[in-house]
């Protein structure tokens, strides 16, 4: 991030196991909070609606991980409001990560 366009949010990956899934899958969330730890906790809160959050690493992936910082300009372009949480699915959200560079 640049001083002109500081971090305003995060893309966070959370390992979640739904009832029909034998092992947790990585799910991605866009979180409109500048503080990384608060963004991670907000993503965990959102993920609990989908299933059980993993308590330990799965296949080398941490249960909760901030994957990319989001500058304010990208959040505005993608329509993510401050404090909002948007589920992005199971695939790596490259559009959210590339657009910020």
Secondary structure, DSSP 4 states (H G I P E B T S, - for coil): -BTTB-EEEEEEEEEEE-TT-SS-EEEEEEE--SSHHHHHHHHHHHHTTTSEEPSS-BTTB-SEEEEEEEEHHHHHHHTPPTT-EEEEESS--HHHHHTT-
